[in-house]
Amino acid sequence: MFNITNFFDHPTRPGHTVFRFYEKERATAFQKLLEKENVWFEHDYHTENEKTIYFFGVKNGSLKVVNQCNYLTNAQFRKPLIPNSYFRWTIFVITTIIIVLAILGYVNQI
């Protein structure tokens, strides 16, 4: 099945979830957050075709805290959808104008 998240059930240990990261910086940030929250985890990495995947196994009992750490890690490294700030603001202004015109058109129709 197609999985767009970076976690999945552990294939051999029921009650455990595995988180994966493709960049060492993200994996290190995630590990620091887990250590800060005193969450038990085990970690490993796998190298294939000069690509390294970092794995973290956690118990499902602490999954709520670990998911929060995962969200914070991904947010830390997230890039803006539209990197150019002028273009981003232009799209925002145009969208706002369209919405205002739509509301005015609806109100005038009534």
Stockholm file with secondary structure:
# STOCKHOLM 1.0

chainA/1-110         MFNITNFFDHPTRPGHTVFRFYEKERATAFQKLLEKENVWFEHDYHTENEKTIYFFGVKNGSLKVVNQCNYLTNAQFRKPLIPNSYFRWTIFVITTIIIVLAILGYVNQI
#=GR chainA/1-110 SS CCCCSSEEECSSSTTEEEEEESSHHHHHHHHHHHHHTTCCEEEEEEEETTEEEEEEEEEGGGHHHHHHHHHHHHHHHCCCSSCCHHHHHHHHHHHHHHHHHHHHHHHHHC
#=GC SS_cons         CCCCSSEEECSSSTTEEEEEESSHHHHHHHHHHHHHTTCCEEEEEEEETTEEEEEEEEEGGGHHHHHHHHHHHHHHHCCCSSCCHHHHHHHHHHHHHHHHHHHHHHHHHC
//
